[in-house]
Amino acid sequence: MSDTRSAGDPDLTTYREVQLSPDFSELRRRFRRFVFPMTGLFLVWYFLYVLLAAYAPGFMSHKVGGNINVALLFGLGQFVSTFAITMIYVRWADRRIDPDAERMRHQIEGEPT
């Protein structure tokens, strides 16, 4: 088995050290504090839609205007909320995660920051 790493690549012990470092733990904690609640919120919203469709068809078929009913609005709301969550996450990660992750990458690779 040949070693395919280039001369500039850090060895595996460096990755373990980074994984155990307080900076990486903080970065992971910050990520989880955003992602887990956001995922939970979206799943509640999604399952509410599914449960209402299954158990409250009268409510979901209520006409709002023309051929537009509550179910259609909820369904379109799923798409809107997915895009909104994505945009919120990207903006948040750009400010709160990416700078620290980039700094850690430079430290690992030995590049100037």
C-alpha positions as a printed Julia matrix, in Angstrom:
113×3 Matrix{Float64}:
   0.0    0.0    0.0
   1.51   3.32  -1.02
   1.28   6.61   0.8
  -0.58   9.02  -1.54
  -0.36  12.08   0.71
   1.67  15.0   -0.56
   4.5   16.48   1.49
   2.36  19.42   2.7
  -0.49  17.3    4.07
  -0.85  17.15   7.84
  -0.72  13.68   9.34
  -3.66  11.95  11.0
  -2.6   12.84  14.55
  -3.1   16.49  13.66
  -6.74  15.78  12.75
  -7.3   14.02  16.06
  -5.74  16.95  17.91
  -8.01  19.36  16.05
 -11.06  17.23  16.81
 -10.21  17.31  20.52
  -9.36  21.02  20.58
 -11.58  23.53  22.42
 -11.88  25.67  19.26
 -13.3   22.78  17.24
 -15.64  21.81  20.09
 -16.94  25.39  20.23
 -17.43  25.46  16.46
 -19.33  22.18  16.57
 -21.42  23.36  19.54
 -22.34  26.6   17.73
 -23.3   24.64  14.61
 -25.5   22.23  16.55
 -27.21  25.01  18.51
 -28.46  26.43  15.23
 -29.08  23.33  13.12
 -30.89  21.08  15.6
 -33.57  23.6   16.65
 -34.06  24.71  13.03
 -34.45  21.08  11.94
 -36.91  20.43  14.77
 -38.94  23.5   13.85
 -39.11  22.47  10.21
 -40.1   18.89  11.08
 -42.91  20.12  13.34
 -44.14  22.36  10.51
 -43.91  19.49   8.0
 -45.67  16.93  10.23
 -48.38  19.47  11.05
 -49.06  19.72   7.32
 -49.13  15.93   6.91
 -51.32  15.37   9.98
 -53.77  18.07   8.98
 -53.99  16.58   5.49
 -54.68  13.13   6.95
 -56.96  14.0    9.88
 -58.56  17.35   9.01
 -59.51  17.12   5.35
 -62.45  19.48   5.9
 -60.13  22.2    7.15
 -57.53  21.58   4.47
 -60.13  21.67   1.68
 -61.56  24.97   2.88
 -61.54  27.4   -0.06
 -59.57  30.58   0.49
 -60.25  32.12  -2.88
 -61.14  30.63  -6.26
 -59.57  27.19  -6.51
 -57.04  27.99  -3.78
 -57.57  26.03  -0.59
 -55.75  25.79   2.76
 -53.91  22.6    1.73
 -52.43  24.32  -1.31
 -51.25  27.25   0.81
 -49.68  24.87   3.34
 -47.99  22.94   0.53
 -46.58  26.08  -1.03
 -45.56  27.19   2.45
 -43.37  24.08   2.68
 -41.39  25.23  -0.35
 -41.17  28.79   0.91
 -40.0   27.69   4.36
 -37.37  25.38   2.85
 -35.87  28.21   0.84
 -36.14  30.61   3.79
 -34.34  28.17   6.11
 -31.61  27.69   3.52
 -31.1   31.43   3.12
 -31.1   31.98   6.89
 -28.56  29.18   7.37
 -26.23  30.47   4.64
 -26.24  34.0    6.08
 -25.73  32.66   9.6
 -22.9   30.31   8.57
 -21.17  33.07   6.62
 -21.05  35.18   9.78
 -20.74  32.64  12.61
 -19.13  29.45  11.27
 -17.1   30.09   8.13
 -14.58  32.61   9.53
 -13.63  30.33  12.43
 -13.59  27.24  10.22
 -11.34  29.03   7.74
  -8.99  30.11  10.53
  -8.81  26.52  11.8
  -8.1   25.26   8.29
  -5.2   27.68   7.95
  -3.84  26.55  11.32
  -4.06  22.87  10.33
  -2.46  23.41   6.95
   0.16  25.76   8.35
  -0.81  28.65   6.1
  -0.73  32.29   7.25
  -4.16  33.63   8.26
